[in-house]
Amino acid sequence: MKNMKKMHKLPQEISQKNPDVFREKCPTRHLLNKVSGKWSMLIVDALHNKSLRNGELMRTVEGISQKMLTQTLRELEEIQLVKRHDMQTVPPHVEYGLTALGKSLREKICAMDRWIEENMLELISNNPSIQLKRNKT
């Protein structure tokens, strides 16, 4: 019983449907958790202009393990942000790309990623909680 997932319910009446990420049982909370993870955000951003194969994603998103890449791709496919295209060849050739929904989300993620890159120095300067490896000169 420890690993039971929380149930998310939509009201039967359309007029009562009011998405709210601040409500614990609202499906939007579940979706927010899926798309806001580090690996999800990086994968969606990596798929910005073309479909990529598994190995290409591994090289693009440094530090992700094969297991985490596979799990994250499955989750993104499940919520219809990523599409998997199996070329039905031997050896296997599978590519991943963004759906229309994924592309609209990517615009938001990309904006945040670029903001972080542009403001990195200000965010990390004199911040003792961020350990930086200094190059010896």
PECOR-V606259 format. One record per residue. RES is the residue in one small letter. SS is DSSP state (@ for helix, = for strand, . for the rest). D_FIRST is the distance of its C-alpha to the first C-alpha in Angstrom with 2 decimals. Layout:
# PECOR-V606259
{{RES/SS/D_FIRST} {RES/SS/D_FIRST}}
This chain:
# PECOR-V606259
{{m/./0.00} {k/./3.79} {n/./5.58} {m/./5.45} {k/./9.19} {k/./11.19} {m/./13.43} {h/./17.08} {k/./19.71} {l/./23.41} {p/./25.70} {q/./27.68} {e/./30.93} {i/@/32.18} {s/@/34.06} {q/@/30.85} {k/./29.36} {n/./29.77} {p/./27.91} {d/./27.09} {v/./25.22} {f/./25.14} {r/./22.87} {e/./19.19} {k/./18.19} {c/./21.29} {p/@/20.99} {t/@/23.63} {r/@/21.27} {h/@/19.10} {l/@/22.45} {l/@/23.85} {n/@/21.10} {k/@/21.84} {v/@/25.60} {s/./26.05} {g/./24.70} {k/@/27.55} {w/@/27.47} {s/@/27.17} {m/@/30.13} {l/@/32.20} {i/@/31.68} {v/@/32.63} {d/@/35.66} {a/@/36.62} {l/./36.85} {h/./39.47} {n/./42.43} {k/./41.60} {s/./39.07} {l/=/38.11} {r/=/37.07} {n/@/34.20} {g/@/36.65} {e/@/38.37} {l/@/35.18} {m/@/34.45} {r/@/37.97} {t/@/37.85} {v/./34.55} {e/./35.29} {g/./32.54} {i/./29.80} {s/./28.45} {q/@/28.55} {k/@/24.79} {m/@/24.32} {l/@/27.19} {t/@/25.81} {q/@/22.33} {t/@/24.06} {l/@/26.58} {r/@/24.02} {e/@/22.26} {l/@/25.75} {e/@/26.79} {e/@/23.79} {i/./24.83} {q/./28.44} {l/./29.92} {v/=/30.84} {k/=/32.37} {r/=/32.45} {h/=/35.77} {d/=/36.07} {m/./39.79} {q/./39.37} {t/./41.54} {v/./41.76} {p/./40.84} {p/./37.93} {h/./38.77} {v/=/36.00} {e/=/36.54} {y/=/34.36} {g/=/35.82} {l/=/35.03} {t/./34.88} {a/@/36.89} {l/@/33.84} {g/@/33.25} {k/@/36.92} {s/@/36.82} {l/@/33.85} {r/@/35.69} {e/@/38.60} {k/@/36.51} {i/@/34.83} {c/@/38.24} {a/@/39.78} {m/@/37.27} {d/@/37.64} {r/@/41.43} {w/@/41.32} {i/@/39.44} {e/@/41.96} {e/@/44.89} {n/@/43.75} {m/@/42.37} {l/@/45.29} {e/@/45.21} {l/@/41.46} {i/@/41.60} {s/./45.01} {n/./44.95} {n/./41.15} {p/./40.24} {s/./36.53} {i/./37.49} {q/./38.87} {l/./41.46} {k/./43.20} {r/./46.88} {n/./49.38} {k/./52.32} {t/./55.63}}
